[in-house]
Amino acid sequence: MADITLISGSTLGSADYVAEHLAELLEQQGFSTDVQHGPQLDDLPQSGIWLLVSSTHGAGELPDNLQPLFKQISDRKADLSQVRYGAIGIGSKEYDTFCGAIVTVDRILADRGAKRIGEMLQIDITEHDIPEDPAEIWLAPWVELLN
């Protein structure tokens, strides 16, 4: 099993790129990683560390490739009390629903007993053309909290 499971939800690919970049950085630090783009619940470990990266789609909704996972989590009332996670959202402050998807992800995971590690990162693409940059800065202190 991987030390950290990275889960990305993306419409245009930016969250996927961020997740893959962070996986590379984590592996350089000695962690094993498993990157899942829009997985099903049965594809994920029900314990350990998850790192979620999600863009926001439409009016604050989850991207299409994450909707099935979070429907399964809710419908099955999954026990995620053995999961600790980090949360990174990507969106535009030009919209009222800025990073709405990661806020939804955070709420659902907390409702199912998962415990967030550190602060949620919300990346504004109007300020950061390359969302990997603020995610990389956020990662270092987040990794410190894993110990």
N, C-alpha and C positions, 0 to 999 in steps of 0.2 A: 504494500500500500504506500502511496505517495505521502510525504510529509505534509504537502499542501496541495489541495485540489483547487484549481482555478476554474471558475465558471464564468463564461462570458455570454452576454446577450447583446446582439447587435443587429442593426438594420443595414447599415452601410459599411460595416467592418471595423470601425474605429475601436470599439470595445474589444474586439478579437485581437487587434494589434496590440493594444495595451496589455491584455492578459498574456499574450505570447512574450512580450518584452519583459514583463515582470517575472514570468517563469524563468527566462534566461538569467535574470539578475539573481533570483532566488537559488538557482542551480549553481551559480558562481559562488554563492555563499555556503554551499554544501547541502542545501535542501533538495529533496527529490520532489518533482512536481508532476501533476497530471492536468493537462489543459482540456477542458470540455466546453465545446461551443454548443450551447442549447441542449444539454443532456436531459435524459429522462431521470426520474427519481431513482429507479433501480440501477442506474449507471454510477451512482454516487455513494461514497461511504457514508454511513449513518453516524459516524464519529470522526473526530479529528478536526482539521483546520480547512475551512473553505475560504477562498478569496473571490468575491463576486465583483465583476466589472460589467456594468450595464449602461447602455445608452437609453435615452428616453424616446419613445415613438409616439407620434400623434399628439393627443391631448394628455400627456403624462403617463401613457401606458407602457407596459413592458413590451420589449421587442417581440415579434412573432415567435422567434426561436426560444424564448424563455417562458412564454405563456403556458405551454403544456407542463413544464416542471412545476411551476407555482400553483397550477390547478391541481396537480397530483399531490403536492404537499398539503394543500388545503383540504381536498376531498378525502384523502386518506388520514387526515389528522396526524401526519407523520410526527413521531417523537424525535425531535432534533436536539434534545437536551445534552447530548454528548458532542455536539458540534460547536466549535468556536469559529468566528468568521470576521473577515474584513470586508468593507463595502466601498466601492468606488463607482460614482455616477458620472456620466458624461452628458452634457446638455448645453442649452443656450439660455442665458439670462434674458434674452429677448422674449421669452415665453413665460407666462404665468406658471406653467407646470415644470419649471426648471428642475431637472434631475428627479422628476416625479417617479420614474421607474425604480431607482435605487431606494427611494424613501419607502415605496411599496414593498420592495424586497426586504428591507430592514425590518419593517413592521411584521411581515408574515413570518420571517425567521424568528424574531423575538417572540411572537405569539406561539410558536411551536417549540419554544424552550431553548433555542440556540442563543449563544452569548457573543455579542460583538466585542471584538478586540479593538480598542482605541476608537478614534474619531472616524466618522464617515468622511470620505473625500468627495467633493462635488466639483467637477472640472467644467469651467465655462469655456466653450470652444470659441467664443468671441474674444477671449483673452489669451487663449493658448491654441495656436494653430496645430501644435503637435501635442496631443493629450498624454503621450508617453512621458513628457518632461515633468509635469507636476506629479504624475503617478510615481515616477522614480524618486522624486524628492520625498513624497509621502511614505514610500516603502521602508526607508531606513529606520525611522522611529517606530514604525509598525512592527518590524522584525524584532526590535529590542523588546517590545511588549510580549513577544512569544515566549520569552525565557521566564 
